[in-house]
Amino acid sequence: MGLFKPTAVKPRIEAVTPRFLKELGARAVLLDVDNTIATYVSHEPAPGAPDWVDGLRAAGLRVVIVSNNYRRRVSAFAARFGVDFISFAIKPLPFGYVRAARMLGLRCRDCVIIGDQIFTDVTGANMCGMKSVLLEPIEPEDGWTFRARRYFERGLREKFKTREDVIK
């Protein structure tokens, strides 16, 4: 289960404060796009997401988007937020995570990824020694692959919900 265990669990990005991230030892934040800062089909950020990212940067945290989605979609969000990005990151493989940390001039242990999926965001973070914050998805996805992943995540999410905010 260690591979699937997030460092922390929060309901939405707004619950993840700069102070909390700094307590985790973060100097930078890697952000997923779909169902983290926007719904899966939307071309607009979720309400409050741009201000939240601005707050992270104002607190001295660096931000980069790391997504499995295509360049066209990811680059539009990165431009909107004014941050760098890595698209087609092939999460959970650690390549995108390591590349993002290097892009920022940091070690993986100095970064925290924030995302909504255990089998991509959290697993990839654990494979490269990065901390993770697991969020609830903004909305359910329609595709069968998403439904299958969410089905298998359900038991793990229930287990993590009953634990403290930061999982030891």
C-alpha positions in Angstrom: 0.0 0.0 0.0 3.0 2.4 0.5 3.1 3.0 -3.3 -0.5 4.3 -3.3 -0.3 6.3 0.0 -0.4 10.1 -0.4 1.4 12.3 2.0 -1.8 14.3 2.6 -5.4 14.3 1.6 -7.4 17.5 1.1 -10.9 18.1 -0.5 -9.9 20.9 -3.0 -6.9 23.0 -3.9 -8.2 25.9 -1.8 -7.6 23.7 1.3 -3.9 23.5 0.5 -2.3 26.6 1.9 1.2 27.8 1.3 1.9 27.3 5.0 0.8 23.7 4.8 3.0 23.1 1.8 6.0 24.7 3.5 5.4 22.5 6.5 5.7 19.5 4.1 9.1 20.9 3.1 7.9 22.1 -0.3 9.9 24.7 -2.3 7.8 24.0 -5.4 4.4 22.6 -6.4 3.7 20.4 -9.4 0.1 20.7 -10.4 -2.1 18.3 -12.3 -4.7 19.9 -14.6 -7.7 17.7 -15.1 -10.0 17.5 -12.1 -7.4 19.4 -10.0 -7.4 23.0 -11.3 -10.1 22.5 -14.0 -12.8 20.0 -14.8 -11.8 17.3 -17.3 -13.7 18.9 -20.2 -13.4 22.6 -19.4 -11.0 25.0 -21.0 -11.3 27.4 -18.1 -9.7 27.0 -14.7 -11.9 26.2 -11.7 -13.2 29.2 -9.8 -10.5 30.5 -7.5 -7.7 28.4 -9.0 -5.8 31.3 -10.6 -5.9 33.3 -7.4 -4.8 30.2 -5.4 -1.7 29.8 -7.7 -0.9 33.5 -7.4 -1.0 33.0 -3.6 1.5 30.1 -3.8 3.8 32.2 -5.9 3.5 35.2 -3.6 4.5 32.9 -0.7 7.7 32.0 -2.6 6.6 28.6 -3.9 7.5 27.8 -7.5 4.7 26.2 -9.6 4.9 24.0 -12.7 2.0 22.1 -14.3 2.7 18.4 -14.9 -0.1 16.6 -16.9 -0.6 13.5 -18.9 -2.8 15.5 -21.3 -1.7 16.9 -24.6 0.5 20.0 -25.1 -2.3 22.1 -26.6 -4.6 21.7 -23.5 -1.8 21.9 -20.9 0.0 24.9 -22.6 -3.3 26.9 -22.5 -3.6 26.4 -18.7 0.1 27.1 -18.2 -0.3 30.4 -20.1 -3.4 31.3 -18.1 -1.6 30.7 -14.8 1.8 32.1 -16.0 3.7 29.0 -15.2 5.9 26.4 -17.0 4.5 23.0 -17.9 5.2 19.5 -18.9 2.6 17.8 -21.1 2.3 14.1 -21.9 4.2 13.4 -18.6 3.4 9.7 -18.7 2.5 9.6 -15.1 2.9 7.5 -13.0 6.3 6.9 -14.5 8.7 9.2 -12.7 10.1 10.9 -15.8 7.8 13.9 -15.8 8.3 14.5 -12.1 12.0 14.3 -12.3 12.0 16.6 -15.4 9.9 19.2 -13.5 12.2 19.1 -10.5 15.2 19.6 -12.7 13.5 22.4 -14.6 13.1 24.1 -11.3 16.6 23.4 -10.2 15.4 21.3 -7.2 15.4 17.8 -5.9 12.3 15.7 -6.0 12.1 15.7 -2.2 11.8 19.5 -2.4 8.6 19.3 -4.5 5.0 18.3 -3.8 2.6 17.2 -6.5 -1.1 18.0 -6.1 -3.5 15.9 -8.0 -6.7 13.9 -7.9 -5.6 10.4 -8.9 -3.9 7.8 -6.7 -2.7 5.6 -9.6 -1.0 8.4 -11.4 -0.3 11.5 -9.3 0.4 9.7 -5.9 2.1 6.6 -7.3 4.4 8.6 -9.5 5.4 10.9 -6.6 6.1 7.9 -4.4 8.3 6.3 -7.1 10.6 9.3 -7.2 10.6 10.4 -3.5 8.3 13.3 -3.9 5.5 14.2 -1.5 1.9 14.3 -2.7 -1.4 15.9 -1.8 -4.4 13.9 -3.0 -7.6 15.9 -3.8 -11.1 14.8 -4.4 -11.9 15.1 -8.1 -13.8 18.2 -9.1 -16.4 16.2 -10.9 -16.9 12.6 -12.1 -15.4 11.7 -15.5 -17.4 9.9 -18.2 -14.8 7.6 -19.9 -14.6 3.9 -19.0 -10.9 4.1 -18.1 -11.7 6.8 -15.6 -14.6 4.9 -14.1 -12.4 1.8 -13.8 -9.6 3.7 -12.0 -12.1 5.4 -9.7 -13.6 2.0 -8.9 -10.2 0.6 -7.8 -9.3 3.8 -6.0 -12.5 3.8 -3.9 -11.3 1.5 -1.2 -8.0 3.3 -0.8 -9.7 6.7 -0.7 -12.0 5.4 2.1 -9.0 4.2 4.0 -7.2 7.6 3.6 -10.3 9.6 4.5 -10.3 8.1 8.0 -6.8 9.1 8.7 -5.3 12.4 9.7 -4.8 15.3 7.3 -1.2 14.4 6.9 -0.7 10.7 6.6 2.3 9.4 8.6 
